[in-house]
Amino acid sequence: MKKSILILTIVTMAAISTTNGQIPSGWAQHTVEDTVNVPIEIYWDLSFKLNLEEIGSVGNYKDLPKIQKTTPVNGSFSKVGDSRRVHFNTGQTLLESIIEWQNPYSFSYELTELEIDLKRVAKRARGNFQHFPLQDGRTRIVWTYGFDQKNLILKWLINRYIQTTHKFWMRDTLAEMKRQTEEMYKKGRNDK
C-alpha cells in the first residue's frame, strides 16, 4: 500500500513537472534575469506588443540565424495551444507554441518542428518567463531556456553552445525587451 502511494506520488509529480511550462531538470538550460521599471500587470501587456523580429535578432551571433518574421498557425498567440511559425533568414523555420499562460506571472513556449541546426542535437526547446512584482512597482523577469537533448554527449555540445553563444543572445534579448517595454511605459505615462 505505502509503495503504491509512493509510486503514484512520483508519477504525479513527474507528470506535473512536464505539463507546466517549467524546464525539466535533465535538460541543458540557462537562465537570465533582470528588473524592469514597469509594474507587473503593465509589463505583461507591453511584453506581448514587442516585435519578435526586433528583439530576437539583436546582436550578431554566427551560430544563430536571424528571425525574419512569424506567421500564425493556430490562434492569435495569446493563450495556451496557440502557435506560430518562426521564419529565419536561412529559409528555415520552427513551430513556437504556447504551453503555459498565467497572466501576469508566467509564460512558457515550446519550439518544435525544428529545421534549424538545433535539430541535430535537440528534439525540442522550451522557454519560460517568470514575472515577480517588486514592492517598488518594478518587475523582476526570470527567463529560462532549455533544450531537450537527444543524448548525454549532445547535452555536452548544447551546454558548450549555451556558454559560447546562447547565454549572450538571451542577455541581449532580455536587455532589448527591457529597453522597449520601459520606453513604451514611459511614453504611455507621458501621453496621459
C-alpha positions in Angstrom: 0.0 0.0 0.0 2.7 2.5 1.0 4.8 1.5 -2.0 1.9 2.1 -4.4 1.2 5.5 -2.9 4.8 6.4 -3.3 4.8 5.3 -6.9 1.6 7.2 -7.6 3.1 10.4 -6.0 6.3 10.1 -8.0 4.3 9.6 -11.3 2.1 12.5 -10.5 5.0 14.8 -9.7 6.7 13.8 -13.0 3.5 14.5 -14.9 3.1 17.9 -13.3 6.8 18.9 -14.0 6.4 18.1 -17.7 3.0 19.6 -18.3 3.6 23.0 -17.0 6.0 25.4 -18.6 8.9 24.7 -16.4 12.0 23.3 -18.0 12.7 19.6 -16.9 15.8 19.4 -14.7 17.5 16.9 -17.1 17.6 19.3 -20.0 20.5 21.6 -20.8 19.4 25.0 -19.8 20.4 28.6 -18.9 18.7 31.4 -17.0 19.0 35.2 -17.3 17.3 37.8 -15.0 16.7 41.5 -15.0 14.4 44.1 -13.4 12.2 46.4 -15.5 10.9 49.7 -14.3 7.3 48.8 -15.1 4.6 47.3 -12.9 3.9 43.6 -13.5 0.4 44.0 -15.0 1.5 46.6 -17.4 4.7 44.7 -18.2 2.7 41.6 -19.1 0.6 43.6 -21.6 3.5 45.5 -23.1 5.7 42.4 -23.5 3.2 40.9 -25.9 3.3 44.0 -28.0 7.1 43.6 -28.6 8.2 42.7 -32.1 9.9 39.2 -32.0 11.8 40.0 -35.2 13.4 43.0 -33.5 14.1 41.7 -30.0 15.1 38.2 -31.1 17.5 39.4 -33.7 19.7 41.7 -31.6 23.4 41.1 -31.7 25.4 39.3 -34.3 25.9 35.6 -33.4 27.4 33.3 -36.0 25.7 30.2 -34.7 22.2 31.8 -34.5 20.1 32.7 -37.6 18.2 36.0 -37.6 14.4 35.9 -37.2 12.7 37.3 -40.3 9.1 37.0 -39.5 6.4 35.0 -37.8 3.2 33.6 -39.3 0.1 32.4 -37.3 -0.6 28.7 -37.3 -3.2 28.3 -34.6 -4.9 31.3 -32.9 -3.5 34.7 -32.2 -0.6 33.6 -30.0 -2.4 34.8 -26.9 -3.4 31.6 -25.0 -2.3 28.0 -24.3 -2.4 26.0 -27.5 -1.8 28.9 -29.9 1.2 28.6 -32.2 3.1 30.5 -34.8 5.8 29.6 -37.4 9.1 31.4 -36.9 10.9 32.1 -40.2 14.7 32.7 -40.2 17.0 34.4 -42.7 18.3 31.0 -43.7 14.9 30.0 -45.1 14.4 27.5 -42.2 11.5 27.6 -39.7 10.3 26.2 -36.4 7.0 26.0 -34.7 6.5 28.0 -31.5 3.6 27.0 -29.3 2.3 28.5 -26.0 2.3 25.8 -23.3 1.7 27.9 -20.2 -0.1 31.3 -19.7 -0.6 32.5 -16.2 -1.3 36.3 -16.6 0.7 38.2 -15.4 3.2 35.8 -13.7 4.3 33.1 -16.1 4.5 32.4 -19.8 6.1 29.4 -21.5 6.6 28.3 -25.0 7.9 25.3 -26.8 9.9 25.1 -30.0 9.2 22.0 -32.2 9.3 21.1 -35.9 12.9 22.4 -35.9 14.5 23.0 -39.3 17.5 25.0 -37.9 20.7 23.3 -36.9 19.4 22.8 -33.4 17.5 19.7 -34.8 20.8 17.8 -34.9 21.3 17.9 -31.2 17.9 18.5 -29.6 14.3 17.2 -30.0 12.8 20.5 -28.9 13.4 23.5 -26.8 11.4 25.5 -24.2 11.4 29.0 -22.8 9.8 30.0 -19.6 9.4 33.6 -18.4 8.5 34.2 -14.8 7.5 37.7 -13.6 7.7 38.8 -10.0 6.2 42.0 -8.7 8.5 44.1 -6.6 7.3 46.4 -3.8 8.6 49.5 -5.5 6.4 48.9 -8.6 9.1 47.3 -10.7 9.0 43.7 -12.1 11.7 41.0 -11.8 12.0 38.9 -15.0 13.5 35.4 -14.9 13.9 33.8 -18.3 14.9 30.1 -18.6 15.7 28.4 -21.9 16.0 24.7 -22.0 17.0 22.1 -24.7 15.7 18.5 -24.8 19.0 17.0 -25.9 19.0 13.7 -27.8 21.6 12.1 -25.6 24.3 12.9 -22.9 27.0 13.6 -25.5 24.8 16.0 -27.3 23.9 17.6 -23.9 27.6 18.5 -23.5 27.6 20.1 -27.0 24.5 22.1 -26.2 26.0 23.3 -22.9 29.1 24.4 -24.8 26.8 26.3 -27.3 25.0 27.9 -24.4 28.3 29.1 -22.9 29.7 30.4 -26.1 26.6 31.9 -27.8 23.1 31.4 -26.4 23.6 32.9 -23.0 24.8 36.1 -24.6 21.9 36.2 -27.1 19.5 35.7 -24.1 21.2 38.5 -22.2 21.0 40.9 -25.2 17.4 39.9 -26.0 16.2 40.5 -22.4 18.0 43.8 -22.3 16.2 44.8 -25.5 12.9 43.7 -24.1 13.6 45.8 -21.0 14.6 48.8 -23.1 11.5 48.6 -25.3 8.9 48.0 -22.6 10.3 50.8 -20.4 10.2 53.1 -23.4 6.6 52.1 -24.2 5.6 52.5 -20.5 7.2 55.9 -20.2 5.6 57.1 -23.5 2.2 55.8 -22.3 2.6 57.7 -19.0 3.6 60.9 -20.8 0.7 60.7 -23.2 -1.8 60.8 -20.3 
